[in-house]
Amino acid sequence: MKITKLTLYRVPPRWMFLKIETDEGITGWGEPVIEGRARTVEAAVNELSDYLIGQDPLRINDLWQVMYRGGFYRGGPILMSAIAGIDQALWDIKGKALGVPVYELLGGRVRDKMKMYSWVGGDRPADVIDGILTLREIGIHTFKMNGTEELGVIDTAQAVDAAVARIAQIREAFGNSIEFGIDFHGRVSAPMAKVLLRELEPHRPLFVEEPVLAEQAEYYPRLADATSIPLAAGERMYSRFDFKRVFHGGGIAIVQPDLSHAGGITECVKIAAMAEAYDVALAPHCPLGPIALAACLQVDFVSHNAVLQEQSMGIHYNKGAELFDYVINREDFQITDGYFAPLPKPGLGVIVDEERVIAASQSAPDWRNPLWRHPDGSVAEW
């Protein structure tokens, strides 16, 4: 079998799908994208295609190493996201060629179902409460929400009180009938993170995500020593070498590699195994589309330390399309009491509605995240 063609489709709301074709008629799908930088990743995939055309798609490990090491410069969000989507598509081809789900090729399942959680948007507590009520109706009982709006390096007691009051109202509304994580989204400096973590402890969040930016990872162990709240990070780490430094430094209880950013299935299985060796839980980051989610689930079902799976159903970023709009076999992704079942079909387990993808790609927006500024005019972290 040989790879014959790579085709990319940018589609609403902010996703990009990759189709890899072979001379035996088997095709694979992947999702290589950086949110807000899709065209840049598109260029990277096209450049990497020179290594792939005419090659055997079943030699995934060799092709991964060629893409990673063959160009001398390596790592980072763009190149690793390009490799990630290609890697997903290659696993999809291999699973289809052998007639089994990818998790069977990775040694078989360690669990029968995978717990998932849902993002809840909104800056006001009432919006979040309404969102939780809606999602609970379809069996979801674990959530994640933003912890703060923009925050200065040193900010006021008023700003801290506003952030804590928001979380307090949600816990008061639902008690312990739900669980929720809080995403600091890299908006919080190390000095303010210590203050916020202390104030949030009585509300017992499931975790705090990106308490500080990944480039400030040296603060993770210090913050962990100062709080009982489990700390999570990883969406802006792109290879096992980025994660190695964090594991060695300590402080993180949950790692969140993104299967569309951190080298795909091949790399994230290794990251998951490294995490297990450090007694760290796995909760893959996935605010993206259905192919990315399918890839995440393949890793979840073979990783003993996988505890939660993010998914983007109803996420406020989704404008113009929803999670399963491009999927034919939606029934395989049914949520039952907050869990996904193993995807039963060969490969990644997602049947892409190619006609709809092609039609949607004709008018795909160039999504950009908001640009925030502090009151003094300086750029704030979004």
Wavefront OBJ file of the C-alpha trace (Angstrom):
o trace
v 0.000 0.000 0.000
v 1.240 3.507 -0.860
v 0.119 7.014 0.077
v -1.108 8.834 -3.014
v -2.678 12.103 -1.904
v -3.231 14.463 1.052
v -6.192 16.867 1.029
v -6.954 19.510 3.657
v -10.332 21.073 4.430
v -10.741 24.093 6.682
v -14.299 23.983 8.046
v -16.455 25.933 10.500
v -16.297 26.630 13.337
v -12.454 26.591 13.594
v -11.367 23.115 12.558
v -9.261 21.581 9.790
v -9.638 18.014 8.532
v -7.045 16.020 6.620
v -7.826 13.155 4.238
v -5.003 10.784 3.268
v -5.661 8.507 0.294
v -3.889 5.313 -0.721
v -3.529 3.273 -3.887
v -5.690 0.513 -2.355
v -8.677 2.800 -1.839
v -8.362 2.973 1.955
v -8.519 6.523 3.286
v -7.696 7.968 6.679
v -8.815 11.149 8.401
v -6.980 13.385 10.852
v -7.439 16.782 12.458
v -4.281 18.927 12.270
v -4.956 22.452 13.462
v -3.929 25.221 15.793
v -6.969 27.252 16.690
v -6.512 30.617 14.990
v -3.504 29.452 12.943
v -5.113 26.904 10.620
v -3.514 28.268 7.451
v -0.061 28.054 9.017
v -0.594 24.410 9.952
v -1.997 23.811 6.469
v 1.299 25.011 4.998
v 3.236 22.731 7.357
v 1.179 19.678 6.370
v 1.750 20.444 2.696
v 5.499 20.673 3.294
v 5.516 17.386 5.221
v 3.633 15.668 2.391
v 6.919 15.412 0.487
v 7.982 12.787 3.050
v 4.723 10.856 2.696
v 3.684 10.519 -0.964
v 4.652 7.083 -2.254
v 5.378 5.692 1.221
v 3.758 2.780 3.047
v 1.143 4.290 5.444
v 1.353 1.266 7.745
v 4.904 2.188 8.819
v 3.595 4.799 11.216
v 6.569 4.833 13.597
v 9.076 5.357 10.795
v 7.017 8.061 9.106
v 6.573 9.838 12.452
v 10.338 9.880 13.021
v 10.958 11.091 9.478
v 8.539 13.991 9.933
v 9.899 14.859 13.375
v 13.633 14.450 12.777
v 13.977 14.807 9.015
v 13.832 18.591 8.862
v 16.415 19.351 11.592
v 14.168 21.934 13.331
v 11.455 20.297 15.396
v 8.803 20.755 18.045
v 6.468 23.656 18.693
v 2.747 24.067 18.067
v 2.749 24.308 14.262
v 4.993 21.400 13.317
v 3.689 19.100 16.050
v 0.064 19.856 15.128
v 0.809 19.068 11.486
v 2.422 15.779 12.517
v -0.481 15.085 14.892
v -3.153 15.223 12.204
v -1.101 13.147 9.797
v -0.440 10.581 12.522
v -4.160 10.316 13.315
v -4.944 9.679 9.654
v -2.234 7.001 9.395
v -3.649 5.144 12.397
v -7.100 5.441 10.820
v -5.763 3.804 7.646
v -3.998 1.036 9.557
v -7.052 0.208 11.641
v -9.259 0.102 8.547
v -6.732 -2.026 6.665
v -6.679 -4.581 9.488
v -10.382 -4.284 10.298
v -10.029 -3.267 13.960
v -10.294 -0.106 16.097
v -6.996 1.623 16.824
v -7.199 0.723 20.514
v -6.914 -2.937 19.538
v -3.662 -2.165 17.715
v -2.400 -0.481 20.890
v -2.883 -3.593 22.992
v -6.585 -3.534 23.726
v -8.846 -1.742 26.167
v -8.154 -1.267 29.873
v -11.705 0.026 30.567
v -15.252 -0.438 29.331
v -16.293 3.229 29.282
v -14.628 6.624 29.473
v -15.820 9.469 31.667
v -16.183 12.768 29.838
v -16.680 16.385 30.781
v -18.088 19.417 29.050
v -16.996 23.026 28.862
v -19.527 25.553 30.128
v -19.135 29.091 28.792
v -20.376 32.415 30.080
v -18.893 35.194 32.160
v -21.839 35.517 34.557
v -22.789 32.812 37.090
v -26.370 32.717 35.773
v -25.095 31.836 32.283
v -22.954 29.018 33.649
v -25.784 27.668 35.795
v -28.151 27.646 32.801
v -25.516 25.852 30.715
v -25.005 23.199 33.370
v -28.756 22.625 33.685
v -29.034 22.102 29.921
v -26.124 19.673 29.772
v -27.319 17.691 32.781
v -30.452 16.852 30.808
v -28.334 14.776 28.394
v -26.485 12.974 31.173
v -23.415 15.146 31.694
v -22.400 15.816 35.288
v -18.749 16.891 35.077
v -17.832 20.340 33.751
v -15.090 22.899 33.222
v -15.377 26.678 33.252
v -13.182 29.757 33.099
v -11.926 30.917 36.462
v -11.294 34.574 35.716
v -11.453 37.255 33.095
v -8.260 39.198 32.370
v -6.111 39.551 35.480
v -3.101 41.751 36.129
v 0.262 40.442 37.304
v -0.737 41.913 40.646
v -4.453 42.589 40.841
v -6.966 43.853 43.360
v -8.895 42.186 46.151
v -12.029 43.132 44.225
v -10.889 41.099 41.192
v -10.090 38.112 43.393
v -13.413 38.333 45.208
v -15.309 38.500 41.896
v -13.608 35.346 40.590
v -14.200 33.413 43.808
v -17.826 34.575 44.134
v -18.548 33.229 40.652
v -17.363 29.756 41.629
v -19.083 29.950 45.021
v -22.460 30.622 43.408
v -22.122 27.591 41.166
v -21.194 25.295 44.071
v -24.073 26.753 46.086
v -26.505 26.097 43.229
v -25.541 22.447 42.724
v -23.805 21.349 45.907
v -21.857 18.137 45.367
v -24.236 16.832 42.681
v -21.759 17.936 40.001
v -17.986 18.107 39.673
v -16.167 20.917 37.906
v -12.678 21.984 37.012
v -11.598 25.605 36.765
v -9.480 26.857 33.869
v -7.136 29.752 34.661
v -6.294 29.665 30.921
v -2.834 31.087 31.539
v -4.448 34.403 32.499
v -3.112 34.273 36.045
v 0.413 35.213 37.114
v 2.288 33.165 39.688
v 1.691 35.720 42.515
v -2.049 35.854 41.820
v -2.326 32.088 41.291
v -1.211 31.466 44.852
v -3.863 33.875 46.153
v -6.668 32.466 43.981
v -5.872 28.840 44.752
v -6.060 29.556 48.482
v -9.396 31.353 48.142
v -10.900 28.625 45.913
v -10.011 25.688 48.160
v -13.268 25.726 50.189
v -15.253 25.170 46.977
v -13.330 21.969 46.190
v -12.907 22.156 42.424
v -11.926 18.929 40.706
v -8.796 20.620 39.346
v -7.364 23.973 38.309
v -6.088 23.988 34.733
v -3.093 26.053 33.597
v -2.636 27.756 36.972
v 0.209 29.547 35.226
v 1.472 29.379 31.656
v 3.547 26.376 30.606
v 6.593 28.623 30.210
v 6.323 29.269 33.962
v 6.333 25.552 34.780
v 8.929 26.023 37.500
v 6.055 27.397 39.616
v 3.971 24.228 39.382
v 5.620 22.452 42.352
v 5.563 25.620 44.455
v 1.865 26.162 43.784
v 1.085 22.489 44.377
v 2.791 22.688 47.767
v 0.563 25.648 48.645
v -2.812 24.069 47.765
v -4.824 20.883 48.092
v -6.448 21.441 44.673
v -5.040 19.136 41.956
v -3.260 21.146 39.266
v -3.588 20.318 35.552
v -1.636 21.458 32.489
v -0.475 20.351 29.087
v -2.533 21.829 26.266
v 0.416 24.101 25.366
v 3.060 21.380 25.562
v 3.797 19.683 22.275
v 6.000 16.622 22.790
v 7.156 14.142 25.406
v 10.259 16.292 25.759
v 8.153 19.259 26.915
v 6.317 16.992 29.345
v 9.555 15.411 30.580
v 10.611 18.671 32.201
v 7.249 19.040 33.928
v 7.219 15.466 35.217
v 10.732 15.893 36.539
v 9.853 19.171 38.262
v 6.641 17.843 39.793
v 3.520 19.675 40.886
v 1.091 18.585 38.171
v -1.554 15.999 39.112
v -3.257 15.799 35.695
v -1.628 16.140 32.266
v -3.682 17.310 29.316
v -1.873 16.679 26.032
v -3.895 17.602 22.958
v -4.057 14.809 20.364
v -4.154 17.433 17.585
v -1.219 19.436 18.950
v 1.147 17.001 20.668
v 2.199 14.688 17.858
v -0.974 12.624 17.594
v -1.675 9.127 18.878
v 1.902 7.906 18.509
v 3.306 10.623 20.775
v 0.439 10.884 23.240
v 0.502 7.181 24.075
v 4.108 7.744 25.149
v 3.190 10.858 27.144
v 0.426 8.893 28.884
v 2.874 6.128 29.810
v 5.377 8.679 31.143
v 2.606 10.232 33.237
v 1.653 6.846 34.677
v 5.241 6.306 35.779
v 5.009 9.555 37.782
v 1.548 8.670 39.198
v 0.011 11.515 37.190
v -3.489 11.259 35.693
v -4.306 11.761 32.012
v -7.146 13.967 30.728
v -6.573 14.804 27.045
v -7.388 18.353 25.969
v -9.990 18.424 23.184
v -12.026 21.567 22.442
v -11.891 20.617 18.745
v -13.802 18.450 16.291
v -14.942 14.824 16.047
v -11.765 13.366 14.539
v -9.668 14.813 17.356
v -12.156 13.410 19.883
v -12.061 9.978 18.253
v -8.255 10.006 18.427
v -8.379 10.983 22.102
v -10.711 8.116 22.905
v -8.330 5.610 21.303
v -5.640 6.720 23.758
v -8.043 6.900 26.716
v -9.130 3.308 26.274
v -5.569 1.959 26.429
v -4.213 4.245 29.185
v -4.728 3.059 32.754
v -4.285 6.576 34.143
v -6.889 8.240 31.880
v -9.523 9.833 34.113
v -11.440 12.415 32.045
v -12.042 13.274 28.401
v -12.898 16.795 27.282
v -15.276 17.260 24.338
v -16.642 20.356 22.611
v -20.382 19.716 22.405
v -22.070 23.088 22.890
v -18.815 24.942 23.529
v -19.198 28.676 22.981
v -16.432 28.687 20.325
v -18.632 26.608 18.025
v -20.191 29.119 15.638
v -21.430 27.671 12.364
v -21.072 23.977 13.209
v -21.451 21.591 16.112
v -19.336 18.641 17.219
v -21.064 15.895 15.233
v -22.295 17.887 12.227
v -19.658 16.256 9.986
v -20.165 12.725 11.361
v -22.340 10.002 9.831
v -22.158 7.477 12.704
v -23.248 9.805 15.497
v -24.818 6.923 17.390
v -21.366 5.571 18.222
v -20.608 8.768 20.166
v -23.688 8.575 22.369
v -23.160 9.783 25.933
v -24.610 7.505 28.613
v -24.603 8.769 32.197
v -21.566 10.924 31.461
v -19.508 8.255 29.672
v -18.440 7.374 26.138
v -18.411 3.730 25.078
v -15.504 2.393 23.001
v -15.899 3.369 19.360
v -16.634 0.050 17.623
v -15.697 0.749 13.995
v -12.242 0.121 12.466
v -9.598 2.803 12.568
v -10.431 5.903 14.570
v -14.081 4.877 14.559
v -15.499 8.027 12.973
v -17.201 8.023 9.560
v -16.732 11.497 8.100
v -19.520 13.035 6.024
v -17.185 14.015 3.227
v -19.796 15.752 1.107
v -20.707 18.024 3.987
v -17.039 18.681 4.747
v -16.340 19.704 1.142
v -19.397 21.972 1.065
v -18.538 23.607 4.399
v -14.920 24.164 3.362
v -16.050 26.554 0.635
v -16.900 29.195 3.239
v -14.702 28.420 6.243
v -13.968 31.430 8.454
v -10.480 32.358 9.618
v -11.196 32.037 13.331
v -9.199 34.219 15.726
v -9.316 34.300 19.490
v -10.186 37.663 21.071
v -7.425 40.147 21.756
v -7.802 41.452 25.295
v -6.212 44.482 26.892
v -5.846 45.646 30.468
v -7.328 49.002 31.543
v -3.922 50.613 31.006
v -3.881 49.484 27.351
v -1.316 46.689 27.661
v -2.083 43.287 26.105
v -3.767 40.802 28.438
v -3.685 37.008 28.251
v -6.832 35.552 26.717
l 1 2 3 4 5 6 7 8 9 10 11 12 13 14 15 16 17 18 19 20 21 22 23 24 25 26 27 28 29 30 31 32 33 34 35 36 37 38 39 40 41 42 43 44 45 46 47 48 49 50 51 52 53 54 55 56 57 58 59 60 61 62 63 64 65 66 67 68 69 70 71 72 73 74 75 76 77 78 79 80 81 82 83 84 85 86 87 88 89 90 91 92 93 94 95 96 97 98 99 100 101 102 103 104 105 106 107 108 109 110 111 112 113 114 115 116 117 118 119 120 121 122 123 124 125 126 127 128 129 130 131 132 133 134 135 136 137 138 139 140 141 142 143 144 145 146 147 148 149 150 151 152 153 154 155 156 157 158 159 160 161 162 163 164 165 166 167 168 169 170 171 172 173 174 175 176 177 178 179 180 181 182 183 184 185 186 187 188 189 190 191 192 193 194 195 196 197 198 199 200 201 202 203 204 205 206 207 208 209 210 211 212 213 214 215 216 217 218 219 220 221 222 223 224 225 226 227 228 229 230 231 232 233 234 235 236 237 238 239 240 241 242 243 244 245 246 247 248 249 250 251 252 253 254 255 256 257 258 259 260 261 262 263 264 265 266 267 268 269 270 271 272 273 274 275 276 277 278 279 280 281 282 283 284 285 286 287 288 289 290 291 292 293 294 295 296 297 298 299 300 301 302 303 304 305 306 307 308 309 310 311 312 313 314 315 316 317 318 319 320 321 322 323 324 325 326 327 328 329 330 331 332 333 334 335 336 337 338 339 340 341 342 343 344 345 346 347 348 349 350 351 352 353 354 355 356 357 358 359 360 361 362 363 364 365 366 367 368 369 370 371 372 373 374 375 376 377 378 379 380 381 382
